[in-house]
Amino acid sequence: MTSLVTRLQRRFGAGAPPGSLRNQLLRWLLIPLLILVAVNSISVYSNALEAADLAYDRSLLASTRALAERVSIRNGRVVADVPYVALDSFETDTLGRIFYKVSGLSGETVSGFDDLPPVPGNVARSEAYPALVRFYHADYNGEPVRIAALLQPVYDDSMRGIALIQVGETLDARRDLSRKILVDTLLHQAVMLLAVASLVWFAVRLVLRPLMRLKSEVETRALADLSDVDPALVHKEVRPLVVAMNTTMARMQNLIASQRRFIADASHQLRTPLTVLKTQAELALRENDAAAMRAIVQSIAATTDATVHLANRLLTLARIEHGSEAAAMAPVSLRDVVHQVGLELALPAVQKRIDLSLEAPDDVVIDGEALMLHELVVNLVDNAIRYTPAGGTVVLRVLRMAAPEDGGGGGALLEVEDSGEGIAEDEREKVFRPFYRSATSLETNQDGTGLGLAIVRDVASVHRASIMLSPAGNGRGLKVTVTFPPQKQPQQQPQP
């Protein structure tokens, strides 16, 4: 029993696979049809038996009336002139045996089988015939019989009364007819069920042909073919699925194109420092002077640091681009993230005598992924320190935005303002492209990768934040403003 329940749960449970659509359609069409055919067969068989009983009862009543016509009163007694010839025609027409009994006015047996079962008291008069007749089943000599009991008025000049005429027959003929009716009914229903099942099978096959055509088209496609599938190939109800599949393939195309572009850009950007490293190593192998060798090794170390920095930026960009779907958002203190980054980058700021300050009067909490937010702030602050000349200033601000009039929570602002050369207005959109570097950045920092603001853009996109580049407050330098949306309020639990 337990294994049966387990199998049913596995087959029909919420997590069960749907299985074959054709088989399910056939099951849901043919099983109810089979049940309906079975119910109809029972109904037809029952109606046929009633019709057969009605026909046999009519013949039985005819025999009973034939006997009643031979019952009369003679010399003050009820007599029955019943020759067996009177029943020959009835016996010939049926396969059963006939029994009869004629009872007088006082219930005495006048003729026939005196042990024929009497009429039960709860048998009502038949309404099907204009006669005082009752039909009932009984057992006689160990065999089931059907008996018709007719009340027949008899009279003469001296007396009058009612005689009882009973004629019974065995059920052999009725059973043979019942079996024939049953066999014929089942045969006709089986033929009809087979015909309907064949039509249903062909209909299901015909209806599912567009899906099979769609399956064949998808299976025979080339591996790199991600073009749209024509929704007109399938039924109207299935077209949303095809549209969703086309949308998914379009996203895959964009993802593959992004990966190819990333690989091409990365290989191009890594090829130059690796070539430089190879050249420097070859020079070191040919150099015999220790001082010159040391200078070459220091150059190799610097090139290696730049290459490592580039590789780390590439890995960070790839992780953000391909891991944004799975980013787990949680409440994060933006002030704490900025404060931590300020501590981490304080040393390079001190080395360039840059005044690095933090203005965060209020603790602002946003919904975000802590590591991604840390990467965003690191890139902004690192860029500001790199492109600010010695003795300059870098200001970090965390501000709470004013709440809107509808009473909802306000968002958050992150500002990173420096006193560097800034970015020309016509280049402010271009600098978010991977590996793009503005003219001022090329002059100020030759070792840049062109990936910092691309990483900032992707992290902001994950957090539904907007970025704006503008001149600093003193008219010189750059101010980067990142606007975060309000934190989502937790849903109130219903009071018990």
C-alpha positions in Angstrom: 0.0 0.0 0.0 2.8 2.4 0.9 4.7 1.7 -2.3 1.5 2.3 -4.3 1.0 5.7 -2.6 4.6 6.6 -3.3 4.2 5.7 -7.0 1.1 7.8 -7.3 2.7 10.8 -5.5 5.7 10.5 -7.8 3.5 10.3 -10.9 0.9 12.9 -10.1 2.5 15.1 -7.4 3.4 18.7 -7.8 7.0 18.0 -8.7 6.2 15.1 -11.1 7.3 15.5 -14.7 4.4 16.1 -17.1 5.2 13.1 -19.3 3.8 12.5 -22.8 1.2 15.0 -24.0 -0.1 12.5 -26.5 -0.5 9.9 -23.8 -2.2 12.3 -21.4 -4.6 13.4 -24.1 -5.5 9.9 -25.0 -5.9 8.9 -21.4 -8.1 11.9 -20.5 -10.2 11.3 -23.7 -10.5 7.5 -23.8 -10.8 6.6 -20.1 -13.9 8.9 -19.6 -15.2 7.5 -22.9 -14.7 4.0 -21.7 -16.5 4.8 -18.5 -19.4 6.3 -20.4 -19.6 3.3 -22.7 -19.7 1.0 -19.7 -22.5 3.0 -18.1 -24.3 3.1 -21.4 -23.9 -0.6 -21.8 -25.4 -1.3 -18.4 -28.3 1.1 -19.2 -28.9 -0.5 -22.6 -28.7 -4.0 -21.1 -31.1 -3.0 -18.3 -33.6 -1.5 -20.7 -33.4 -4.6 -23.0 -34.1 -6.9 -20.0 -37.1 -4.8 -19.1 -38.3 -5.0 -22.7 -37.7 -8.8 -22.8 -39.5 -9.3 -19.4 -42.4 -7.2 -20.8 -42.6 -9.4 -23.9 -42.4 -12.7 -22.0 -44.8 -11.5 -19.4 -47.3 -10.7 -22.2 -47.0 -14.3 -23.5 -47.3 -15.6 -20.0 -50.4 -13.5 -19.5 -51.8 -14.8 -22.8 -51.4 -18.4 -21.5 -53.0 -17.4 -18.2 -56.0 -15.9 -20.0 -56.3 -19.0 -22.2 -56.6 -21.1 -19.0 -59.0 -18.6 -17.5 -61.4 -19.0 -20.4 -61.6 -22.7 -19.5 -62.6 -22.1 -15.9 -66.3 -22.2 -15.1 -68.8 -23.3 -12.4 -70.6 -26.6 -12.8 -73.0 -28.0 -10.3 -71.9 -25.5 -7.7 -68.2 -26.2 -8.1 -65.4 -24.5 -10.0 -64.0 -26.7 -12.7 -61.2 -26.2 -15.2 -61.1 -27.9 -18.5 -57.4 -27.6 -19.2 -56.1 -30.0 -21.8 -52.3 -29.9 -22.2 -52.8 -29.2 -25.9 -53.8 -25.7 -24.8 -50.3 -25.1 -23.6 -48.5 -26.8 -26.5 -48.1 -23.6 -28.6 -46.7 -21.7 -25.6 -44.3 -24.5 -24.7 -43.2 -24.6 -28.4 -42.4 -20.9 -28.5 -40.3 -20.9 -25.4 -37.5 -22.9 -24.1 -38.8 -23.1 -20.6 -41.2 -25.5 -18.8 -44.7 -24.5 -17.9 -46.5 -25.0 -14.6 -50.0 -24.0 -13.7 -52.5 -24.0 -10.9 -56.2 -23.2 -10.8 -57.6 -22.3 -7.4 -61.3 -22.2 -6.5 -63.4 -19.6 -4.7 -62.1 -20.8 -1.3 -58.5 -21.2 -2.4 -58.8 -25.0 -3.0 -56.8 -26.5 -5.8 -59.0 -27.2 -8.8 -56.4 -28.3 -11.3 -52.7 -28.2 -11.9 -49.7 -28.2 -9.5 -51.0 -27.7 -6.0 -47.5 -26.9 -4.6 -47.0 -24.0 -6.9 -45.8 -21.0 -4.7 -48.6 -18.7 -3.6 -48.8 -15.1 -4.4 -46.7 -13.0 -2.0 -48.7 -10.4 -0.1 -46.5 -7.5 -1.1 -46.8 -8.0 -4.9 -48.9 -5.2 -6.4 -51.2 -5.5 -9.4 -49.5 -4.9 -12.8 -50.5 -1.5 -14.3 -49.2 -2.6 -17.8 -52.3 -4.7 -18.6 -56.0 -4.1 -18.3 -56.4 -7.2 -16.1 -56.2 -8.2 -12.4 -52.8 -9.8 -12.8 -49.7 -9.9 -10.7 -46.3 -11.1 -11.7 -43.7 -12.4 -9.3 -40.5 -14.5 -9.1 -40.3 -17.6 -6.9 -38.4 -20.9 -6.6 -40.2 -24.1 -7.6 -38.5 -27.5 -7.3 -35.1 -25.8 -6.9 -35.5 -23.7 -10.0 -36.3 -20.0 -10.4 -39.6 -19.4 -12.1 -41.7 -16.4 -13.2 -45.4 -16.7 -12.3 -48.4 -14.7 -13.5 -51.4 -14.8 -11.1 -54.7 -13.8 -12.7 -58.0 -13.2 -10.8 -60.8 -14.5 -13.0 -64.5 -13.8 -12.1 -66.6 -17.0 -12.5 -70.4 -17.3 -12.0 -73.6 -19.1 -12.9 -77.2 -18.8 -11.8 -76.5 -20.3 -8.4 -73.2 -18.6 -7.3 -70.5 -16.3 -8.3 -66.9 -15.5 -7.1 -63.3 -15.1 -8.2 -60.9 -17.9 -9.1 -57.1 -17.6 -9.2 -55.2 -18.9 -12.2 -51.4 -19.1 -11.9 -49.1 -19.9 -14.7 -45.4 -20.1 -14.2 -42.4 -20.8 -16.5 -38.8 -21.4 -15.8 -36.3 -18.7 -16.7 -34.2 -20.6 -19.3 -35.6 -18.7 -22.2 -35.3 -15.4 -20.5 -31.7 -16.1 -19.5 -30.8 -17.1 -23.1 -32.4 -13.9 -24.4 -30.6 -11.9 -21.7 -27.2 -13.4 -22.6 -27.9 -12.7 -26.3 -28.8 -9.1 -25.5 -25.7 -8.7 -23.3 -23.4 -10.1 -26.0 -25.0 -8.0 -28.7 -24.8 -4.9 -26.5 -21.1 -5.4 -25.6 -20.2 -6.2 -29.2 -21.9 -3.1 -30.5 -20.4 -0.9 -27.8 -16.9 -2.5 -28.3 -17.1 -1.7 -32.0 -18.2 1.8 -31.3 -15.5 2.3 -28.7 -12.8 1.0 -31.1 -14.1 3.3 -33.8 -14.1 6.3 -31.5 -10.7 5.4 -30.1 -9.3 5.3 -33.6 -10.8 8.6 -34.4 -9.4 10.1 -31.2 -6.0 8.7 -31.8 -5.9 10.1 -35.4 -7.3 13.5 -34.1 -4.7 13.8 -31.4 -1.9 12.9 -33.8 -3.3 15.5 -36.2 -3.6 18.1 -33.5 0.0 17.5 -32.3 1.5 17.6 -35.7 2.5 21.3 -35.4 4.3 20.6 -32.2 6.2 17.7 -33.9 7.0 20.0 -36.7 8.4 22.5 -34.2 10.4 19.8 -32.5 11.9 18.7 -35.8 12.8 22.3 -36.7 14.5 22.9 -33.4 16.4 19.5 -33.5 17.6 20.0 -37.1 19.0 23.5 -36.5 22.7 24.2 -36.5 24.4 24.5 -33.2 25.1 28.2 -33.6 21.6 29.0 -35.0 19.7 31.0 -32.4 17.3 32.8 -34.8 13.7 33.2 -33.8 11.2 30.4 -34.4 8.0 31.4 -36.3 5.1 31.4 -33.8 2.7 30.7 -36.7 4.0 27.1 -36.8 2.0 26.1 -33.7 -1.4 26.6 -32.2 -2.5 29.9 -30.7 -2.3 28.5 -27.2 1.3 27.4 -27.7 2.5 30.7 -29.3 3.3 32.4 -25.9 5.7 29.5 -25.2 7.4 30.0 -28.6 7.6 33.8 -28.0 9.2 33.1 -24.6 11.6 30.7 -26.2 12.5 33.3 -28.8 13.1 35.8 -26.0 15.4 33.4 -24.2 17.3 32.7 -27.4 17.7 36.5 -28.0 19.1 36.8 -24.5 21.4 33.9 -25.2 22.5 35.7 -28.4 23.2 38.9 -26.4 25.1 36.9 -23.8 27.2 35.1 -26.3 27.9 38.3 -28.2 28.9 39.9 -24.9 31.2 37.0 -24.1 32.8 37.1 -27.5 33.3 40.8 -27.3 34.7 40.5 -23.8 37.1 37.7 -24.9 38.2 39.8 -27.9 38.7 42.9 -25.8 40.5 41.0 -23.1 42.8 39.2 -25.5 43.6 42.5 -27.2 44.3 44.3 -23.9 46.4 41.4 -22.5 48.4 40.9 -25.6 50.2 44.3 -25.3 51.5 43.9 -21.7 52.4 40.2 -22.3 54.4 41.2 -25.4 56.1 43.9 -23.4 57.0 41.3 -20.7 58.4 39.0 -23.3 60.5 41.8 -24.8 61.7 42.8 -21.4 62.6 39.3 -20.4 64.6 38.8 -23.7 66.5 42.1 -23.0 67.3 40.9 -19.5 68.7 37.6 -20.9 71.0 39.5 -23.2 72.1 42.2 -20.6 75.4 41.6 -18.7 75.4 44.8 -16.7 74.0 44.4 -13.2 72.6 47.9 -12.9 70.9 47.7 -16.3 69.6 44.2 -15.4 68.1 45.6 -12.2 66.4 48.4 -14.1 64.9 45.8 -16.6 63.7 43.6 -13.7 62.1 46.6 -12.0 60.4 47.4 -15.4 59.2 43.8 -15.6 57.8 44.0 -12.1 55.9 47.2 -12.9 54.5 45.7 -16.1 53.5 42.6 -14.2 51.7 44.7 -11.6 49.8 46.5 -14.4 49.0 43.2 -16.0 47.7 41.7 -12.7 45.7 44.9 -12.2 44.2 44.5 -15.7 43.4 40.8 -15.2 41.7 41.5 -11.8 39.6 44.2 -13.4 38.7 41.8 -16.3 37.7 39.1 -13.8 35.7 41.6 -11.8 33.8 42.8 -14.9 33.1 39.2 -16.0 31.9 38.3 -12.5 29.5 41.3 -12.3 28.2 40.8 -15.9 27.5 37.1 -15.5 26.6 37.0 -11.8 24.1 39.9 -11.7 21.1 37.5 -12.0 22.1 35.7 -8.8 22.9 38.7 -6.8 21.3 38.4 -3.3 20.1 41.8 -2.1 20.2 42.6 1.6 20.2 45.8 3.7 23.7 47.4 3.4 25.0 50.5 5.2 26.3 52.7 2.4 28.3 54.9 4.8 30.1 51.8 6.2 31.0 50.6 2.7 32.4 54.1 1.8 34.2 54.4 5.1 35.9 51.0 4.6 37.0 51.9 1.1 38.4 55.2 2.3 40.5 53.4 4.9 41.8 50.9 2.3 42.8 53.6 -0.2 44.2 56.1 2.4 47.8 55.1 1.7 47.9 55.9 -2.0 46.1 59.2 -1.2 48.7 60.0 1.5 51.6 59.1 -0.9 50.2 61.8 -3.4 49.5 64.3 -0.6 45.8 64.1 -1.5 43.2 65.3 1.0 40.8 62.4 1.2 37.7 63.2 3.2 34.3 61.6 4.0 31.1 63.6 4.5 28.3 61.3 5.8 26.1 62.9 8.4 23.6 60.1 8.4 23.8 56.4 8.1 22.0 55.5 4.9 20.8 51.8 4.4 20.1 50.6 0.9 19.2 47.2 -0.7 22.3 45.8 -2.3 25.1 43.2 -2.5 27.9 44.2 -0.2 30.8 42.9 -2.4 29.5 44.6 -5.5 28.9 47.9 -3.7 32.4 47.7 -2.3 33.8 47.2 -5.9 31.8 50.2 -7.2 33.1 52.5 -4.5 36.7 51.2 -4.9 36.7 51.9 -8.6 35.3 55.4 -8.1 37.7 56.4 -5.4 40.7 54.7 -7.1 40.0 56.6 -10.3 39.7 59.9 -8.3 43.0 59.3 -6.6 44.8 58.3 -9.8 43.6 61.2 -11.9 43.9 63.9 -9.2 47.3 65.6 -9.2 49.5 65.7 -6.1 48.2 68.1 -3.4 44.6 67.9 -4.7 41.4 66.9 -2.9 39.0 63.9 -3.1 35.7 64.2 -1.3 33.4 61.3 -0.6 29.8 62.1 0.3 26.9 59.8 1.4 23.6 61.7 1.6 20.0 60.7 2.2 17.5 62.0 -0.4 14.4 63.7 0.7 11.3 61.6 1.0 8.6 62.1 -1.7 5.2 63.6 -0.9 3.5 60.2 -1.0 5.2 59.3 2.2 7.6 56.7 0.8 11.2 56.4 1.8 13.8 58.5 0.0 16.8 57.1 -1.8 20.5 57.6 -1.3 23.2 59.6 -3.0 26.9 58.7 -3.3 29.2 61.5 -4.6 32.9 61.2 -5.4 34.3 64.6 -6.2 37.9 65.3 -7.2 40.1 68.2 -8.3 41.6 66.5 -11.3 41.4 67.4 -15.0 37.8 66.1 -15.3 36.2 64.6 -18.5 35.1 66.5 -21.5 31.3 66.6 -21.9 31.3 64.8 -25.3 33.2 61.9 -23.7 31.1 61.4 -20.5 29.0 58.6 -22.1 31.9 56.9 -23.9 33.9 56.4 -20.7 31.5 53.7 -19.5 32.5 51.5 -22.4 35.0 48.8 -21.6 38.6 49.8 -22.4 37.6 53.3 -23.5 39.9 56.0 -22.1 39.4 59.7 -22.4 42.1 62.0 -23.7 42.8 63.5 -20.3 43.1 60.1 -18.7 45.6 59.0 -21.4 47.7 62.1 -20.6 47.5 61.7 -16.8 47.8 57.9 -16.3 49.3 55.8 -19.0 48.8 52.6 -16.9 45.0 52.7 -16.7 42.8 49.9 -18.0 39.6 51.7 -19.0 37.5 49.2 -17.0 36.8 51.1 -13.8 33.7 53.1 -15.0 32.5 50.0 -16.9 32.5 48.1 -13.7 30.7 51.0 -11.9 28.0 51.0 -14.6 27.3 47.3 -14.3 27.2 47.3 -10.5 24.8 50.4 -10.6 22.6 48.6 -13.2 22.3 45.6 -10.9 21.2 47.9 -8.0 18.8 49.9 -10.3 20.9 53.0 -9.6 21.7 55.9 -12.0 25.1 57.5 -12.7 25.8 61.1 -13.6 29.1 62.7 -14.5 29.4 66.5 -14.0 32.1 69.1 -13.3 33.2 69.5 -9.7 31.9 72.3 -7.5 34.9 74.5 -8.1 34.5 74.2 -11.9 37.6 72.0 -12.2 37.7 68.2 -11.7 34.9 65.6 -11.9 32.0 64.7 -9.7 30.4 61.3 -10.0 26.9 61.0 -8.6 25.3 57.6 -8.0 21.6 57.7 -7.1 20.2 54.6 -5.4 16.5 53.9 -5.2 14.7 53.8 -1.8 15.0 50.7 0.3 12.1 48.3 0.0 10.0 48.2 3.1 9.5 44.7 4.6 6.0 43.4 4.2 3.9 43.6 7.3 2.9 40.2 8.8 -0.8 39.9 9.3 -1.9 40.1 12.9 -3.1 36.8 14.4 
